[in-house]
């Protein structure tokens, strides 16, 4: 694929990330509660990280399996591995969410941002949000993967960034509903859903414990998503630390999911292209490095356009006067993009090459680790930019 084609397809895919501004806009409606309920900001980033982890594994494996013929470009009568993939994704989502919840509570409790009576909220609200979101987004992901493949697009480039925006809006909407439900006394409904989800997960595990593909996806995915959960929890703690500033400038939280989604999309595109090249045995290490540099540059051209647009949109959500504030948000966006791109592109290539050389399936590692790293990088570089550029 030529550099021009990669740039064009990347721009088409990443432009969907702009829609994640609506996800941030939904959560910004809760901005008046950030100080009173710090667990909102503590949980929102790791919940979005889980969205990236699970959606990344699903889209990454679908792209590779479509390109290698292990999955049919069909909605019905697909392969056994296809249906095992969907079930393993649900199990991974539950395990990822539960692990994140425990770590996030421990971290924020230690930092003084959480109390003992918040424990049940930390354990059940993310499970409710993530599993409903994944159940809603899974058929959309499959649809985009199959249609893009049928129309000659590379699903490694198109799928994750395209569905990432949809996932963000779904997650933000359900997160908003869950927070308001807790406020209005419907917490035990959320807890009941989490218990039912546990029963479903146990049923899937007992039924398919002897399937090698199912076990491999779970075992390899758990290690990568545990790492991702840690990074997502740190992102939440950083946001909680800056909750007063965020409440003063709602434009930051409005563009925050879109920035994470775009940087994660950059990493996922580069990572997915690399894993497919590895799967089909294209070139040696030096040849893949040259292709990586070309592909990364092509993707970054598209990302710069998107981040510039996000800076402008952020000022609109803040409801502040146009001028200096617009320039500030544009500079923050571009700073986050440029510094984040350097880190995320190298990370995606190194993880893909490293896991492949160890005989592991890169699709179980690359996108989950890259997207969660992108989430943390976005958080850290955004607030670093605030100190450096203001």
MORALIN-V407493 format. One record per run of one state. SS is the DSSP state (H for helix, E for strand, L for the rest). FROM is the first residue (numbers start at 1). LEN is the number of residues. Records with the same first field share a line. If there is no record, write none. Layout:
SS->FROM-LEN, FROM-LEN
This chain:
L->1-2, 29-2, 34-5, 68-12, 112-4, 151-4, 184-3, 209-3, 242-1, 249-1, 280-5, 319-5, 358-4, 365-1, 390-1
H->3-26, 31-3, 39-29, 80-32, 116-35, 155-29, 187-22, 212-30, 243-6, 250-30, 285-34, 324-34, 362-3, 366-24
